[in-house]
Amino acid sequence: MQSEATSVDQYLAELPDDRRDAIETIRDAIVVNLPAGYVETMAWGMITYEVPLETYPKTYNGSPLMYAALASQKNHMAVYLSGVYSDDGSRDLFLDAYRATGKKLDMGKSCVRFKKLDDLPVELIGETIASMSVDDFIEVYEVARGLR
């Protein structure tokens, strides 16, 4: 269910009320905890948090590095955490902290899927977002791509 919205406000406006409330709550947790240097934008049909090309232009596909994203899909909502996906240490910390919440984890490589807000430990998502500066994320990216 990819959106054609060109702004975050437009994206949110097209969501059903229950999903809009959930996405807005998680978005607030992300924005409050987002380290300096990342920007919020719309890309790939979802709300994304990226390293601008002005900061880091050497990406493999010419697009900004996506640090995190938030989306309403057909059968679920999802938070995409590229920092967790790209770094084994970050992934292990996240998985341990998630399990400690007692909530059921439904996770792909970088996406944490959920059907309702109560299924997601929002505070942990905020802490995870806060855990990696732009410079740290660029370093993780370069190590993963074999550039360092």
C-alpha positions as CSV (number, residue, x, y, z in Angstrom):
1,M,0.0,0.0,0.0
2,Q,2.4,2.6,-1.2
3,S,1.3,6.2,-0.8
4,E,1.6,8.9,-3.5
5,A,1.6,11.6,-0.8
6,T,4.3,14.3,-1.3
7,S,4.2,15.6,2.3
8,V,4.0,14.1,5.7
9,D,0.8,16.0,6.4
10,Q,-0.8,14.7,3.2
11,Y,0.3,11.1,4.1
12,L,-1.2,11.4,7.6
13,A,-4.4,12.9,6.2
14,E,-5.1,9.9,3.9
15,L,-4.8,7.4,6.8
16,P,-7.9,6.0,8.6
17,D,-8.3,7.5,12.1
18,D,-7.0,4.5,14.1
19,R,-3.8,4.2,11.9
20,R,-3.3,8.0,11.8
21,D,-3.3,8.1,15.6
22,A,-0.8,5.2,15.8
23,I,1.5,6.6,13.1
24,E,1.4,10.1,14.7
25,T,2.3,8.8,18.1
26,I,5.3,6.9,16.8
27,R,6.2,9.8,14.6
28,D,6.3,12.1,17.7
29,A,8.5,9.6,19.5
30,I,10.9,9.5,16.5
31,V,11.0,13.3,16.0
32,V,11.6,14.0,19.7
33,N,14.5,11.5,19.7
34,L,15.9,12.1,16.2
35,P,19.6,13.2,16.5
36,A,20.6,16.4,14.7
37,G,21.4,16.1,11.0
38,Y,18.7,13.7,9.9
39,V,15.7,15.1,8.0
40,E,12.1,14.0,7.8
41,T,10.8,13.6,4.3
42,M,8.5,11.5,2.1
43,A,10.3,8.8,0.0
44,W,9.3,5.4,-1.2
45,G,5.7,6.1,-0.3
46,M,6.4,6.4,3.5
47,I,7.7,8.9,6.0
48,T,11.4,8.7,6.1
49,Y,14.3,10.0,8.2
50,E,17.4,10.4,6.1
51,V,20.9,11.6,5.9
52,P,20.7,14.4,3.3
53,L,22.8,14.1,0.2
54,E,24.5,17.4,1.1
55,T,25.8,15.6,4.2
56,Y,26.7,12.3,2.6
57,P,26.5,12.1,-1.2
58,K,28.5,8.8,-1.7
59,T,25.5,6.5,-1.6
60,Y,25.4,3.4,-3.7
61,N,22.2,4.4,-5.4
62,G,22.4,8.2,-5.4
63,S,19.6,8.5,-2.9
64,P,19.9,9.8,0.7
65,L,20.7,7.2,3.3
66,M,17.5,6.1,5.1
67,Y,18.0,5.9,8.8
68,A,14.4,5.1,9.7
69,A,10.9,5.1,8.2
70,L,7.3,4.8,9.2
71,A,4.6,3.3,7.0
72,S,1.0,2.1,6.9
73,Q,1.0,-1.0,4.8
74,K,-2.0,-3.1,3.7
75,N,-2.1,-5.5,6.6
76,H,0.0,-3.8,9.2
77,M,2.0,-0.7,10.1
78,A,5.8,-0.7,10.2
79,V,8.8,1.1,11.6
80,Y,11.9,0.6,9.6
81,L,15.2,0.8,11.5
82,S,18.2,0.8,9.2
83,G,20.6,1.3,12.0
84,V,19.4,-1.9,13.7
85,Y,19.6,-3.7,10.4
86,S,23.1,-2.6,9.5
87,D,24.8,-3.1,12.8
88,D,25.0,-6.5,14.7
89,G,25.6,-4.8,18.0
90,S,22.7,-2.4,17.6
91,R,20.5,-5.3,16.5
92,D,21.4,-7.5,19.5
93,L,20.7,-4.6,21.9
94,F,17.4,-3.8,20.3
95,L,16.2,-7.5,20.3
96,D,17.1,-7.9,23.9
97,A,15.4,-4.7,24.9
98,Y,12.3,-5.6,22.9
99,R,12.0,-9.0,24.4
100,A,12.3,-7.4,27.9
101,T,9.1,-5.4,27.2
102,G,7.1,-8.6,27.0
103,K,5.6,-7.5,23.7
104,K,5.5,-9.9,20.7
105,L,8.1,-9.1,18.1
106,D,7.2,-9.3,14.4
107,M,10.4,-8.2,12.6
108,G,11.9,-8.6,9.2
109,K,15.4,-7.4,8.4
110,S,14.8,-3.8,9.3
111,C,11.0,-3.5,9.8
112,V,9.1,-3.9,13.0
113,R,5.6,-4.8,12.0
114,F,2.6,-4.1,14.3
115,K,-1.2,-4.0,13.9
116,K,-2.1,-1.6,16.7
117,L,-0.1,0.9,18.8
118,D,-0.3,-1.3,21.9
119,D,1.7,-4.0,20.1
120,L,4.7,-1.7,19.9
121,P,7.1,-0.5,22.6
122,V,7.1,3.2,21.5
123,E,9.6,4.2,24.2
124,L,12.1,1.6,22.9
125,I,11.6,2.9,19.3
126,G,12.4,6.4,20.5
127,E,15.5,5.2,22.4
128,T,16.7,3.2,19.3
129,I,16.2,6.3,17.1
130,A,18.3,8.4,19.6
131,S,21.1,5.8,19.8
132,M,22.9,6.6,16.5
133,S,24.2,9.9,15.4
134,V,24.5,10.8,11.7
135,D,28.3,10.2,11.9
136,D,27.8,6.9,13.6
137,F,25.2,5.8,11.0
138,I,27.5,6.8,8.1
139,E,30.3,4.8,9.7
140,V,28.0,1.7,10.0
141,Y,26.9,2.2,6.4
142,E,30.5,2.4,5.2
143,V,31.6,-0.7,7.1
144,A,28.5,-2.6,5.8
145,R,29.4,-1.6,2.2
146,G,33.1,-2.5,2.6
147,L,34.1,1.2,2.2
148,R,36.2,1.1,5.5
